[in-house]
Amino acid sequence: MSAFRLPSIAALLVVALAPPAFAGSYEFLAAPEITLNRVYRLDKITGEVGACQYGLKDNSAGVTLCYAPGDGATAQSPGEYALVASRHEKEGGVFRVNLRDGTMSICYVLNEKVACTPPGK
C-alpha cells in the first residue's frame, strides 16, 4: 500500500466509527386551542414534556411562563416519542405518542406543571 492510501483509509475509519449526529432531540408543538398561546416541548428520546406560554406582567412587554414536567410528564423509558395535536379547536393539551410501541398519553398543564395521563394503547 502506498503512503497516500493509508491516510485515506484512516480517515474513512474515523468517519465510519464516529457516533451519529442527531438533528435535535426536541420537538415543539402549539396547543390546538385557538385562544391559547401555549407551546409544548418534548424530548424525543425520553418523552419528557414541558410547556411555555406568553404572559403579561405589570404592563410590561410580557414574560415567558414555563411549566416544568410534573405527574407523568417526566422522563419515560427511552423510546421514539412525538407530539400530536387533536383538531379540536378548544383542546389545550396534546398527545405524546411512542412511535415504537404505539402507546399514547394526553399531556396538559395542571396546577402550574405539565401532567400526562398513563400511557394507553
Protein Blocks (a to p, Z undefined) as FASTA:
>chain_A
ZZklmmmmmmmmmmmmpccddfbjcdcdddfblkbccdcdddfknopacddddddeehia
bdcddddddehiaccddddddddddfbfkbcbdcdddfknopacddddeehiacdddddZ
Z
